[in-house]
Amino acid sequence: MDYESNSWIWDGVYYYPHFVGGLMLTAALLGVSTSYFGGIGVFSLPHLWSDSGIFHKKKSEKKKRVRVYMDGCFDLMHFGHANALRQAKALGDELVVGVVSDEEIVANKGPPVLSMEERLALVSGLKWVDEVIANAPYAITEQFMNRLFTEHKIDYIIHGDDPCLLPDGTDAYALAKKVGRYKQIKRTEGVSSTDIVGRILSSMDDIKAHEYCNGTSLPVNPQKAIQSKSANISQFLPTSRRIVQFSNCKGPGPNARVVYIDGAFDLFHAGHVEILKKAKQLGDFLLVGVHTDQIVSEHRGNHHPIMNLHERCLSVLACRYVDEVIIGAPWEVTKDVITTFNISLVVRGTIAETNSSLIDETDPYAVPKSMGIFQLLESPKSITTTSVAQRIVANHDAYTKRNAKKAVSEQKYYKEKKFVSED
């Protein structure tokens, strides 16, 4: 007998011995009489007791939902950020995310690439996030920590296993650790905002080198550009398990309206989130085609993509509006693709980046247009991958200096790195 599920019986015996004894005697007599008279229907004893209302207290109690908090700058958001929040959500039932203010980022790390509005859109668009707190402080002060515990009902504060130090060298999460309300997750290897900034800066050097070779730019050392490029290639090692962790693991229903949208989705940004949200509103199931690195390079230039195929797929899969991803989707939306995935509508945004020299090529949406299932969506935001990269280039010196400083701590982390299992 399961003690937990039947503990109300023993509670009843202890607190109401005469009442319980009477019920037992009655039940025994009824049991004899029903067997004698051929099985007259009688309610079971537990049913009688449960209807009496005496033992309802323990049965009606609900388990308290655990609320966890994680904060961050979430500037140049990537799949590493998404995976951190996925792990944080697994430590509780509800995840509240604090997005650090622009002013705090400037004071502690240097100028952010994305605005607060853009960073909020990215964080809110993640499938594991339940609530967002804007303009959170960079350091967990005692005042803010108490606010988290009382106003937001937070049970635990979460952070990764990589150190987060304030300008004075102290631990930003020392107070949370001191009161025993801190939990740690595993850092996602192979990617960081520092790494991505480095890739962007090196790709700009690559462009300058190419232009110089064609006599259209100021002198630059092509060999240095190539070395810089190779030093900032992706270190991410994709696994099938990671893809499953990010996936919804379910297909469309039999009568679902499947909407399809494709693209590079490089440097996943607020514009991507908003167009995916708009596309999802047109159907029941949103299928996203993510183009191969080769296709992106052919249509945007050799310095693209900044993020490789698997990195881009994970960023898209982390979006709450996305149901499924085609990893390495074809450039043209063919009849076979439409039939295979039972696509009802094909959409694209009005803002899309492409190489102008390829403007005379075959229309990739010719088939869905001929079938009358194509729709052009007005892009909610004008932000693009190129415009994000240009912000970094415009502040080249500031970001180069910041990256050089950050690179030291990154190198130290990898030098002292030890194996830590993750969920």
Order of alpha helices (4+ residues) and beta strands (2+ residues): alpha-alpha-alpha-alpha-beta-alpha-beta-alpha-alpha-beta-alpha-beta-alpha-beta-alpha-alpha-alpha-beta-alpha-beta-alpha-alpha-beta-alpha-beta-alpha-beta-alpha-alpha
